């Protein structure tokens, strides 16, 4: 894997995704600028084949993330291996 960017807010993420066409985005479910449930569809319009893993410090966000179209969810409270497993599962 190669990291191609790190966004500070929703607009930055959309701009960078459009410019770099990443294969995978780790979408922090509390990224500022736009509700993640609205950001995810906008992100998919920019990169239709994008894989999205939604990490969050709030495990209860899992249902909303998956309902909004995230390919996987990872709790930030879990060991890093769980995040890697979520990425591999996409």
Residue pairs with C-beta under 8 A, 6 or more apart in sequence:
1 24
4 16
4 20
4 22
5 16
5 20
5 22
7 13
7 16
7 31
8 32
9 31
9 32
9 33
9 34
10 31
10 32
10 33
10 34
10 39
10 42
11 33
11 34
12 33
13 25
13 27
13 31
13 39
13 43
14 39
14 42
14 43
14 46
17 25
17 43
17 46
17 47
17 50
18 46
18 47
21 47
22 47
22 50
23 49
23 50
23 51
24 50
24 51
24 52
24 53
24 87
24 90
25 43
25 47
25 50
25 51
25 52
25 53
26 53
26 54
26 55
26 83
27 36
27 39
27 40
27 43
27 52
27 53
27 54
27 55
27 70
28 36
28 54
28 55
28 56
29 36
29 54
29 55
29 56
29 58
29 61
29 64
29 65
30 36
30 56
30 57
30 58
31 39
33 39
34 42
36 54
36 64
36 65
36 68
37 64
37 67
37 68
40 52
40 54
40 65
40 68
40 69
40 70
41 68
41 69
43 50
43 52
44 50
44 52
44 69
51 71
51 90
52 69
52 70
52 71
52 72
53 70
53 71
53 72
53 73
53 74
53 83
53 86
53 87
53 90
54 61
54 65
54 70
54 72
54 73
54 74
55 73
55 74
55 75
55 76
55 83
56 62
56 65
56 73
56 74
56 75
56 76
57 75
57 76
57 77
59 75
59 77
61 73
62 73
62 75
65 73
66 73
71 90
72 86
72 87
72 89
72 90
73 86
74 82
74 83
74 86
75 82
